[in-house]
Amino acid sequence: MTLPIWHTRRVVLRGFALGASASLLSGCVIPAGGPMEEGQPTDYKLGPGDQLRITVFGEAELTGLYQVGSQGTIAYPLVGDVQAAGLTVFEFTESLQVALREYVRQPNVSVEVSNYRPFFILGEVQRPGTYPYSASLTVLNAVATAGGFTYRANRSRIFIRHANEPAEHVYPLSITTPVLPGDTVRVGERLF
């Protein structure tokens, strides 16, 4: 039985695609915490210390800056405490909009993070401590903010514990490794 040429091409192409995928994955090393590459979409979760700019169009008294408190909520006029921690900005906007419907007809709510919670850096840097977060912060930017490496610093890997995670993960020290708000970055000591 002879197979049509289009069927043979499909089988050959499928085999080529699977072989290429396998060869690409065989050399791929994923750190313990999973891949963290710049530009990777992340759904930022709000947390204590974040400052939000909330705008309710047509309602000036409901527009302003609000801080996420230590309990993970904001105190908002009319509706009281509104849960923010653990939600994305979109989820929080939807939640606030639903809560406001009881008091405002068709509320049009806009929420943005005006100030992120700080990040922490410790270990083999000149000035370990707490620093304000800035957009697109990378590990090397964080180290520079803390005064640079000490002479004992391990410059090949970095340890990062993300907010609300129990353990830190090891990542290669590269210019594309991002730092997120609330992260704790630790620069280890080299062996020799």
C-alpha positions as CSV (number, residue, x, y, z in Angstrom):
1,M,0.0,0.0,0.0
2,T,1.4,3.4,-1.0
3,L,0.8,6.4,1.2
4,P,0.0,9.7,-0.4
5,I,2.9,12.2,-0.6
6,W,1.2,14.7,1.7
7,H,0.9,12.0,4.5
8,T,4.5,11.2,4.2
9,R,5.6,14.8,4.5
10,R,3.4,15.3,7.6
11,V,5.0,12.3,9.3
12,V,8.5,13.5,8.4
13,L,7.8,17.1,9.6
14,R,6.2,15.9,12.8
15,G,9.2,13.7,13.5
16,F,11.5,16.6,12.8
17,A,9.6,18.9,15.1
18,L,9.7,16.3,18.0
19,G,13.4,15.7,17.5
20,A,14.1,19.4,17.5
21,S,12.1,19.9,20.6
22,A,13.8,17.1,22.4
23,S,17.3,18.4,21.5
24,L,16.4,21.9,22.7
25,L,15.1,20.6,26.0
26,S,18.0,18.3,26.7
27,G,20.3,21.2,27.2
28,C,17.8,23.2,29.2
29,V,18.5,23.7,32.9
30,I,15.6,25.2,34.9
31,P,16.5,26.5,38.4
32,A,14.7,25.2,41.4
33,G,12.2,28.1,41.5
34,G,11.2,27.7,37.8
35,P,12.2,29.9,34.9
36,M,12.5,33.6,35.7
37,E,13.2,35.6,32.5
38,E,12.8,39.2,31.9
39,G,9.7,39.9,29.8
40,Q,8.0,36.8,31.1
41,P,4.4,37.8,31.9
42,T,3.8,37.8,35.7
43,D,0.5,38.5,37.4
44,Y,1.7,40.7,40.3
45,K,-0.1,39.9,43.5
46,L,-0.8,42.8,45.8
47,G,0.6,42.7,49.4
48,P,1.1,44.7,52.5
49,G,3.0,47.9,51.9
50,D,1.8,48.4,48.3
51,Q,0.3,51.9,47.7
52,L,-2.6,52.0,45.3
53,R,-4.0,54.9,43.3
54,I,-7.7,54.3,43.0
55,T,-9.8,56.4,40.7
56,V,-13.6,56.2,40.6
57,F,-14.6,58.3,37.6
58,G,-17.2,61.0,38.5
59,E,-16.7,60.4,42.2
60,A,-13.9,62.7,43.4
61,E,-14.4,61.8,47.1
62,L,-13.7,58.1,46.3
63,T,-10.5,58.9,44.4
64,G,-7.1,58.9,46.1
65,L,-4.1,56.9,47.4
66,Y,-4.6,53.9,49.6
67,Q,-2.1,51.8,51.4
68,V,-2.5,48.0,51.7
69,G,-2.2,47.4,55.5
70,S,-0.5,44.6,57.4
71,Q,-3.8,42.6,57.4
72,G,-3.8,42.7,53.6
73,T,-6.8,45.1,53.3
74,I,-7.4,48.8,52.5
75,A,-9.8,51.0,54.4
76,Y,-12.0,52.4,51.7
77,P,-14.9,55.0,52.1
78,L,-18.4,53.6,52.0
79,V,-17.5,49.9,51.9
80,G,-14.9,49.6,54.7
81,D,-12.1,47.1,54.6
82,V,-11.5,45.6,51.2
83,Q,-9.2,42.6,50.7
84,A,-6.2,43.3,48.5
85,A,-3.4,41.0,49.4
86,G,-3.1,38.0,47.2
87,L,-5.1,39.6,44.4
88,T,-3.9,40.9,41.1
89,V,-4.7,44.5,40.3
90,F,-7.4,43.4,37.9
91,E,-9.0,41.1,40.5
92,F,-8.9,43.8,43.2
93,T,-10.4,46.3,40.7
94,E,-13.3,43.9,40.0
95,S,-13.8,43.3,43.8
96,L,-13.9,47.0,44.6
97,Q,-16.2,47.7,41.7
98,V,-18.7,45.0,43.0
99,A,-18.5,46.4,46.5
100,L,-19.2,49.9,45.3
101,R,-22.3,48.9,43.3
102,E,-24.3,48.9,46.5
103,Y,-23.6,52.7,46.9
104,V,-22.7,54.0,43.4
105,R,-24.7,53.4,40.2
106,Q,-22.4,51.8,37.6
107,P,-19.0,52.6,39.3
108,N,-16.1,52.9,36.8
109,V,-13.0,52.0,38.8
110,S,-9.4,52.2,37.8
111,V,-6.6,50.9,40.1
112,E,-2.8,51.2,39.6
113,V,0.1,50.5,41.9
114,S,1.7,53.9,42.6
115,N,4.4,52.5,45.0
116,Y,5.4,48.9,45.3
117,R,6.5,47.3,48.6
118,P,10.3,47.3,49.1
119,F,12.7,44.5,48.4
120,F,15.3,43.2,50.8
121,I,18.9,42.4,50.1
122,L,21.4,40.7,52.4
123,G,24.6,38.7,52.4
124,E,27.7,39.7,50.5
125,V,26.8,43.2,49.5
126,Q,28.3,46.5,50.9
127,R,25.1,47.8,52.4
128,P,22.5,45.1,53.1
129,G,19.0,46.3,53.9
130,T,15.6,47.4,52.7
131,Y,15.3,49.4,49.5
132,P,12.4,50.8,47.5
133,Y,11.4,48.8,44.5
134,S,11.5,50.3,41.0
135,A,10.0,49.0,37.8
136,S,12.0,46.3,35.9
137,L,14.5,45.8,38.8
138,T,17.0,43.0,38.1
139,V,19.4,41.3,40.5
140,L,22.4,43.3,39.3
141,N,20.4,46.6,39.8
142,A,19.5,45.4,43.3
143,V,23.2,44.6,44.1
144,A,24.3,48.0,42.7
145,T,21.6,49.7,44.9
146,A,23.2,48.0,47.9
147,G,26.6,49.3,47.1
148,G,27.9,46.4,45.0
149,F,29.5,43.0,45.9
150,T,31.9,42.5,48.7
151,Y,35.2,40.8,47.8
152,R,33.9,37.4,49.2
153,A,30.7,37.4,47.1
154,N,29.7,34.5,44.9
155,R,29.1,36.1,41.5
156,S,27.7,33.1,39.7
157,R,24.4,32.5,41.5
158,I,21.9,34.3,43.7
159,F,19.3,33.2,46.2
160,I,15.8,34.7,46.0
161,R,12.8,34.2,48.3
162,H,9.7,35.6,46.9
163,A,7.1,37.2,49.1
164,N,4.8,34.7,50.8
165,E,7.0,31.8,49.9
166,P,8.6,29.6,52.6
167,A,11.9,28.9,51.0
168,E,14.5,30.6,48.8
169,H,15.4,29.4,45.3
170,V,18.7,29.4,43.5
171,Y,19.0,31.4,40.2
172,P,22.0,32.1,38.0
173,L,23.3,35.6,38.5
174,S,22.5,37.3,35.2
175,I,21.3,40.7,33.9
176,T,17.9,39.2,33.1
177,T,17.0,37.7,36.5
178,P,14.2,40.0,37.9
179,V,13.5,41.0,41.4
180,L,9.9,41.5,42.4
181,P,8.4,43.7,45.1
182,G,8.7,42.0,48.5
183,D,11.5,39.7,47.4
184,T,14.4,38.9,49.7
185,V,17.7,38.6,47.7
186,R,20.7,36.9,49.3
187,V,24.2,37.1,47.9
188,G,26.1,34.0,49.0
189,E,29.8,33.7,49.9
190,R,32.2,32.1,47.4
191,L,34.2,29.1,48.5
192,F,37.6,30.3,47.6
